[in-house]
Amino acid sequence: MWPPFLYAASPLVAALTGACAAAVGFLALSEFRGGNLAYSKFVRARAAGARLLLPSRAGMLVIYAPALAAALASFAVPGAVQGARAGPLCAAVAAHFLKRVLEVLLVHRYSGSMPLGTALLISSCYLFNAVAMIYVQRLSRGLPEPAVDLLYPGVLAFAVGAAGNFYHHLLLSRLRAGAGAGGDKGYKIPRGGLFELVACPHYLFEIVAFFGFAMIAQTVYALVVAVGSAAYLAGRSSATRKWYASKFEEFPARVKALVPYVW
């Protein structure tokens, strides 16, 4: 029985969804197995043999800017944002990546570099998923509406996720600003907000934002993007918690990886 909160999926949508599930599943499994993508804390361990390196800020712009450009361009494509869900979905995707670009430029403090290949890989995933979510939404026009309408709860979930993600990114930026040149690239144990309970609250809220996309869209593709992103960020969170525990003897044992009091 098809879930009452999703549009029916055509063979094309099913094929796109299967490809997405395979890709994000591979990345998530790789993170849990220790094959962490080479950015942030894991650059040193994974980028030793990389020939082409970018400054971290430039690499992050390569990651986020193409998806932002695609989401904004969708508003100029005839019919792309028609319908009760297509406009809010395009706006949410554009807002998400605009926020990330502005954070790269104005909030985050970077040191070091990242492999060009890593930046292009992540950028390709974001770009493809942004375009595919919008395209699948276009394909859903004219289909019977899902019996359960999650549009407005989805907008709320996206807003909460974006706000929580930004707040914890701001805390991380302030931590790096006060770290100076000492230690491991200036890293310290994060404090404040949900950092008192989990190692990666910014990932937790990003997952909430991605489920906001899925609730707005109510397509199986957007749902798989959300579930796959959650799995990938869970693996990343687990690796991050292990990294903190290995670098800082005083790292609190009570702090979980991603979900407060649970895991």
Buried (B, 14 or more C-beta within 10 A) or exposed (E): EEEEBBBEBEEEBEEBBEBBBEBBBEBBEBBBEEBBBBBBBBBEEBBEEBEEBBEBBBBBBBBBBBBBBBBBBBEEEEEBBEBEBBBBBBBBBBBBBBBBBEBBEEBBBBBBBBBBBBBBBBBBBBBBBBBBBBBBBBBBEEEEEBEEBBBEBBBEBBBBBBBBBBBBBBBBBBBBEEBEEEEEBBBBBBEBBBBEBBBBBBBBBBBBBBBBBBBBBBBBBBBBBBBBBBBBBBBBBBBBBBBBBEBBEEBEEEBBBBBBEEE
